[in-house]
Amino acid sequence: MASTTSGDILPSGGRIFVTIPDVFFIPEFVFGGLVWILVASTRVEPANPLGWVMFVSVFCFVFTTLWFFIFLCGANQSSVWPLLDTVYHFVAIVFYLSAAVDLAFITITNASVLPIIASFDLLKIYRLEIAAVVMSYVATLLYFLHAIFSAMRWKRS
C-alpha cells in the first residue's frame, strides 16, 4: 500500500515552473525587484517609512530567491516544508501590505506638496513613487495567492 508523503505534495526541480503555487515565484521576483528598484531610485525621504519599504522589498526578494533555490534543488522533501512555505508567505503578506500602505501614505503626502513646488524632478519622483505603490500592491497580491495555495497544499499533505 502506497503512502502519501510530502515528496508527492511538494514539487522539486523543473516541476516548480508548472505547479501552483510555485509558479508565482517568478512574478514575485519581478514585482518585488521592481519595488526595490523604484523606491531606491527616488529620494528616501522620510527615511523611516521608506526604510521599512526597502527592508521589506530586499528581505522578501532575498528570501524568495533562497526559497526558490531550495525548491529547485529538491531540498524541500521533509514533512515540515509545506507548513514552512505557508508561514513564510503569510509573513511576506503582512510585511508587504504594511510596506505598501506606508509607501502609499508617503506618496499621497508628497502629492500635497507637488502643486506648491512644481518642478520636473519632483514630478518624476512622484511618478516613480506611484509606480512603486502599484508594484508593491501587485507583489502583495502575488504573495497572497501563493500563501493561499500553499495553505491548501499544506492541508492536503
Backbone bond lengths (Angstrom), bond angles and torsions (degrees), N, CA, C in turn:
res aa  C-N    CA-C-N  psi(-1)  N-CA   C-N-CA  omega(-1)  CA-C   N-CA-C  phi
1 M - - - 1.446 - - 1.522 108.38 -
2 A 1.294 116.20 128.01 1.464 121.02 -177.32 1.518 109.41 -84.50
3 S 1.308 115.01 137.12 1.465 119.30 177.24 1.514 109.21 -105.22
4 T 1.310 115.10 150.84 1.457 118.73 177.26 1.512 108.76 -86.80
5 T 1.293 116.02 129.74 1.457 121.97 177.34 1.505 108.58 -119.93
6 S 1.321 115.11 172.34 1.459 118.30 178.76 1.514 111.05 -67.25
7 G 1.337 118.18 -20.14 1.454 120.60 175.86 1.518 111.46 -63.87
8 D 1.342 116.27 -28.96 1.454 120.41 176.04 1.526 111.15 -77.32
9 I 1.316 117.15 -24.44 1.451 121.19 -175.20 1.530 111.91 -90.35
10 L 1.312 117.35 -49.45 1.464 121.06 -176.06 1.522 111.18 -90.77
11 P 1.311 117.09 126.14 1.464 119.22 177.97 1.519 110.81 -78.05
12 S 1.297 115.72 160.42 1.450 121.05 174.29 1.520 107.63 -142.40
13 G 1.310 115.38 164.26 1.455 120.27 -179.79 1.514 111.80 67.67
14 G 1.303 115.90 -141.60 1.463 121.34 -176.43 1.513 114.50 -71.19
15 R 1.340 117.07 -13.47 1.474 119.08 179.49 1.521 112.32 -66.95
16 I 1.337 118.33 -17.85 1.462 118.89 -179.64 1.524 112.14 -71.24
17 F 1.330 117.20 -14.62 1.458 120.10 178.91 1.521 112.96 -81.53
18 V 1.326 117.21 -9.67 1.462 119.92 -176.64 1.528 113.49 -127.36
19 T 1.326 118.68 1.89 1.460 120.07 -178.93 1.521 110.53 -107.92
20 I 1.310 113.58 145.23 1.468 119.00 174.90 1.509 105.61 -91.41
21 P 1.262 121.39 132.89 1.451 133.26 14.69 1.527 114.61 -95.59
22 D 1.332 117.10 0.28 1.460 119.38 -172.35 1.516 113.64 -70.49
23 V 1.302 117.26 -16.11 1.455 120.66 177.72 1.546 110.66 -66.91
24 F 1.320 117.20 -16.47 1.468 120.91 179.73 1.533 113.05 -78.97
25 F 1.323 118.63 -7.97 1.466 120.47 -179.69 1.530 111.92 -57.36
26 I 1.316 117.66 -48.85 1.470 120.95 -175.80 1.532 111.66 -64.99
27 P 1.348 119.85 -47.51 1.471 117.70 176.10 1.531 113.13 -62.40
28 E 1.342 117.67 -32.71 1.467 119.55 176.21 1.522 110.55 -64.04
29 F 1.341 117.54 -39.60 1.465 120.65 174.92 1.521 110.76 -59.56
30 V 1.326 115.27 -48.95 1.463 120.50 -173.79 1.522 110.96 -63.76
31 F 1.329 117.66 -53.54 1.456 119.93 -175.53 1.529 112.22 -73.21
32 G 1.326 117.52 -35.51 1.464 119.52 174.70 1.521 111.53 -64.94
33 G 1.330 116.58 -41.07 1.459 120.59 176.41 1.518 112.00 -64.72
34 L 1.334 117.07 -37.21 1.463 119.90 177.44 1.526 111.67 -65.31
35 V 1.319 117.53 -38.86 1.470 119.93 176.46 1.519 109.33 -61.15
36 W 1.312 116.46 -46.84 1.457 122.31 179.67 1.530 110.35 -58.17
37 I 1.324 117.50 -48.55 1.463 121.77 -177.68 1.520 111.22 -66.93
38 L 1.327 117.78 -44.36 1.462 120.64 -176.80 1.522 112.36 -66.95
39 V 1.322 117.36 -41.07 1.468 119.52 178.47 1.524 110.16 -69.51
40 A 1.325 116.72 -38.70 1.468 119.86 -179.97 1.530 111.65 -67.31
41 S 1.327 117.42 -24.48 1.458 119.49 -178.28 1.527 113.13 -86.53
42 T 1.324 117.35 -4.06 1.467 120.50 176.68 1.517 109.26 -102.16
43 R 1.304 115.51 177.83 1.463 119.66 173.04 1.521 108.03 -77.98
44 V 1.300 116.69 125.81 1.457 120.62 -179.54 1.518 107.36 -84.29
45 E 1.326 114.17 80.64 1.448 120.89 -176.11 1.521 108.39 -141.43
46 P 1.248 123.69 120.06 1.454 129.31 0.22 1.524 110.71 -73.62
47 A 1.296 114.60 148.89 1.468 120.70 -170.40 1.523 113.33 -69.29
48 N 1.318 118.70 -37.79 1.458 120.05 -173.10 1.528 113.33 -65.06
49 P 1.343 121.47 -56.88 1.473 118.54 -179.14 1.530 112.58 -65.89
50 L 1.313 117.82 -39.52 1.457 118.76 -179.72 1.530 111.31 -73.78
51 G 1.312 117.37 -25.85 1.461 120.14 171.73 1.520 110.56 -63.54
52 W 1.335 116.67 -39.08 1.466 120.94 176.55 1.522 110.18 -64.05
53 V 1.312 117.07 -41.49 1.463 120.90 178.67 1.528 110.08 -62.27
54 M 1.326 117.21 -42.89 1.465 120.63 178.19 1.529 110.38 -64.89
55 F 1.325 117.52 -42.67 1.463 120.37 178.22 1.515 110.88 -59.04
56 V 1.318 116.61 -47.29 1.461 120.83 -177.58 1.520 110.67 -63.74
57 S 1.316 117.63 -45.49 1.460 119.60 -177.41 1.526 111.42 -66.22
58 V 1.330 117.50 -40.85 1.465 120.12 178.69 1.534 110.33 -70.68
59 F 1.328 117.91 -44.50 1.461 121.89 179.21 1.525 111.29 -58.03
60 C 1.335 116.42 -50.39 1.464 119.59 -178.22 1.525 111.73 -67.64
61 F 1.330 117.02 -35.35 1.462 119.69 177.92 1.528 110.58 -64.16
62 V 1.329 116.69 -46.37 1.466 120.56 -178.50 1.525 110.78 -66.99
63 F 1.323 117.51 -46.09 1.459 119.15 -177.97 1.522 112.23 -71.15
64 T 1.324 118.67 -32.50 1.459 120.16 175.33 1.524 109.82 -67.61
65 T 1.325 117.14 -37.32 1.463 120.58 175.67 1.524 110.20 -63.12
66 L 1.318 116.63 -46.20 1.464 121.06 177.59 1.528 110.80 -60.61
67 W 1.326 115.77 -45.83 1.467 121.46 179.46 1.521 110.36 -60.37
68 F 1.323 116.89 -43.55 1.464 122.74 179.83 1.526 110.69 -59.86
69 F 1.336 117.12 -46.45 1.461 119.91 -179.01 1.527 112.29 -70.03
70 I 1.320 117.88 -31.77 1.468 120.39 174.15 1.524 109.81 -63.02
71 F 1.318 116.91 -43.42 1.458 120.64 179.01 1.519 110.60 -69.95
72 L 1.316 117.05 -38.79 1.463 120.98 -178.59 1.528 111.27 -65.80
73 C 1.324 116.62 -39.89 1.472 120.75 -179.17 1.522 112.79 -79.18
74 G 1.310 118.54 -12.08 1.459 121.14 178.81 1.514 114.17 84.45
75 A 1.316 117.69 20.11 1.463 120.98 179.40 1.521 112.05 -85.04
76 N 1.305 117.61 12.09 1.463 122.93 -175.78 1.518 112.75 -104.69
77 Q 1.301 118.59 27.68 1.454 120.60 -172.84 1.523 114.56 -93.48
78 S 1.327 118.55 5.71 1.452 121.48 175.22 1.527 109.36 -78.04
79 S 1.311 116.86 160.00 1.470 120.39 -177.33 1.523 113.12 -72.41
80 V 1.324 118.49 -12.60 1.452 121.17 -178.30 1.538 112.24 -86.13
81 W 1.309 118.32 -15.78 1.458 121.38 -174.35 1.521 115.64 -63.77
82 P 1.329 121.22 -37.98 1.470 117.95 176.49 1.528 112.87 -59.97
83 L 1.332 117.03 -39.00 1.463 120.36 177.40 1.527 110.64 -68.03
84 L 1.323 117.75 -44.65 1.470 120.73 178.97 1.517 111.60 -61.11
85 D 1.317 116.91 -38.82 1.462 121.09 178.35 1.522 110.96 -62.56
86 T 1.317 116.37 -43.64 1.466 120.87 178.68 1.519 111.52 -65.52
87 V 1.322 117.18 -46.21 1.468 121.13 -178.72 1.528 111.08 -63.05
88 Y 1.341 117.28 -45.09 1.464 119.31 -179.97 1.520 111.28 -59.87
89 H 1.320 117.53 -44.07 1.469 118.79 -176.64 1.524 112.09 -71.89
90 F 1.327 118.50 -29.63 1.460 118.95 174.12 1.533 111.11 -70.86
91 V 1.325 117.81 -36.66 1.471 120.63 174.47 1.530 109.82 -63.45
92 A 1.321 116.61 -41.45 1.466 120.28 178.33 1.527 111.29 -62.99
93 I 1.329 117.34 -35.55 1.472 120.54 176.67 1.528 110.36 -61.95
94 V 1.315 116.32 -49.65 1.470 120.45 -178.59 1.526 110.05 -60.48
95 F 1.330 116.41 -45.45 1.463 120.29 179.21 1.526 111.21 -61.61
96 Y 1.334 116.82 -51.35 1.461 119.76 -175.99 1.522 112.28 -67.39
97 L 1.326 118.22 -36.08 1.457 119.44 178.43 1.525 110.80 -65.89
98 S 1.332 117.09 -42.13 1.469 119.02 177.55 1.522 111.00 -65.88
99 A 1.314 117.63 -38.39 1.464 120.64 178.36 1.522 111.07 -67.84
100 A 1.325 117.51 -39.32 1.462 120.76 179.94 1.528 111.23 -66.07
101 V 1.321 116.52 -40.03 1.468 119.62 178.33 1.529 110.39 -66.78
102 D 1.337 117.40 -43.21 1.467 120.58 176.11 1.524 111.46 -59.37
103 L 1.315 115.93 -45.30 1.459 120.29 -178.94 1.523 111.47 -65.22
104 A 1.326 117.53 -39.53 1.464 120.57 177.72 1.526 110.90 -65.78
105 F 1.334 117.02 -40.22 1.461 120.15 177.99 1.529 111.59 -62.41
106 I 1.334 116.74 -45.40 1.467 120.53 179.10 1.520 110.59 -63.47
107 T 1.325 117.18 -39.26 1.468 120.52 179.44 1.520 111.17 -65.28
108 I 1.328 117.09 -41.71 1.467 120.11 177.84 1.527 110.52 -66.28
109 T 1.318 116.84 -39.39 1.467 120.71 177.13 1.524 110.87 -62.95
110 N 1.316 117.05 -41.95 1.469 120.58 178.44 1.517 111.57 -68.39
111 A 1.321 118.49 -26.86 1.460 121.36 178.81 1.513 111.42 -68.11
112 S 1.329 117.56 -29.27 1.470 119.42 179.46 1.516 111.65 -70.70
113 V 1.324 117.77 -23.40 1.461 121.81 179.05 1.520 111.07 -87.79
114 L 1.315 117.92 -22.19 1.454 122.60 -173.50 1.532 114.00 -57.63
115 P 1.359 120.92 -45.09 1.472 118.92 -179.98 1.534 113.01 -65.75
116 I 1.329 117.34 -26.74 1.466 120.22 -178.66 1.526 110.43 -73.31
117 I 1.323 116.46 -46.65 1.459 121.11 -178.63 1.525 106.79 -114.82
118 A 1.311 116.35 83.21 1.459 120.53 -177.62 1.523 109.54 -85.03
119 S 1.292 115.36 102.88 1.462 119.68 174.19 1.519 108.21 -134.13
120 F 1.311 114.76 157.72 1.462 120.01 -177.89 1.519 111.42 -64.17
121 D 1.329 117.68 -37.66 1.466 120.87 -179.37 1.526 111.77 -64.51
122 L 1.329 116.62 -43.14 1.466 119.20 178.96 1.527 111.87 -66.76
123 L 1.323 116.41 -36.95 1.461 119.71 177.69 1.526 110.71 -65.41
124 K 1.318 116.77 -39.75 1.465 121.00 177.47 1.528 111.02 -63.43
125 I 1.319 116.65 -45.11 1.465 120.86 178.62 1.528 110.50 -63.65
126 Y 1.322 117.11 -40.45 1.462 121.35 178.77 1.527 110.69 -61.62
127 R 1.331 117.00 -42.35 1.463 120.11 178.44 1.530 111.55 -66.32
128 L 1.323 116.81 -37.73 1.465 119.98 175.84 1.526 111.06 -64.04
129 E 1.334 116.34 -39.35 1.463 119.83 178.23 1.528 111.41 -65.79
130 I 1.327 116.89 -38.95 1.467 120.03 177.17 1.527 110.06 -62.50
131 A 1.321 116.32 -44.10 1.467 120.02 178.32 1.527 110.57 -62.20
132 A 1.330 117.23 -39.81 1.464 120.63 178.69 1.526 111.28 -64.78
133 V 1.327 117.10 -38.35 1.469 120.50 177.46 1.525 110.41 -62.74
134 V 1.318 116.78 -46.06 1.466 120.36 -180.00 1.527 110.25 -62.14
135 M 1.327 116.27 -45.93 1.469 119.75 -179.45 1.526 112.02 -64.93
136 S 1.333 117.01 -34.69 1.467 119.01 179.25 1.527 111.33 -69.36
137 Y 1.324 117.38 -36.16 1.463 118.81 176.16 1.526 111.61 -71.19
138 V 1.326 117.80 -35.06 1.464 120.43 175.31 1.531 109.84 -65.55
139 A 1.328 117.15 -42.48 1.471 120.75 177.30 1.524 110.29 -61.94
140 T 1.329 117.30 -40.45 1.466 120.81 176.97 1.526 110.48 -60.64
141 L 1.318 116.39 -43.87 1.469 120.49 178.29 1.524 111.45 -62.29
142 L 1.321 117.35 -42.47 1.465 120.50 179.38 1.527 111.53 -64.16
143 Y 1.330 116.67 -43.88 1.464 119.34 176.90 1.531 110.74 -64.61
144 F 1.324 117.42 -35.09 1.461 121.16 177.81 1.528 110.71 -63.82
145 L 1.331 116.61 -47.35 1.465 119.80 178.54 1.522 111.23 -62.21
146 H 1.328 115.88 -41.55 1.467 119.89 178.65 1.533 110.21 -62.50
147 A 1.318 117.07 -41.65 1.462 120.70 -179.43 1.530 111.76 -66.39
148 I 1.311 116.92 -41.88 1.469 120.21 179.97 1.528 110.30 -63.17
149 F 1.330 116.82 -48.23 1.463 119.33 179.78 1.525 111.59 -68.13
150 S 1.335 117.77 -32.04 1.465 120.36 175.60 1.523 110.69 -66.88
151 A 1.329 116.58 -38.97 1.466 120.05 177.52 1.535 110.74 -65.40
152 M 1.301 116.39 -38.72 1.475 119.31 176.97 1.527 110.27 -64.90
153 R 1.318 117.05 -40.04 1.458 121.12 178.38 1.529 110.59 -67.22
154 W 1.336 116.56 -39.10 1.461 120.39 178.33 1.528 110.66 -63.20
155 K 1.328 117.14 -41.42 1.463 120.38 179.37 1.532 111.76 -65.75
156 R 1.330 117.19 -30.55 1.471 120.97 177.90 1.529 111.87 -72.85
157 S 1.342 116.60 -27.05 1.463 118.81 -174.11 1.517 113.10 -79.72
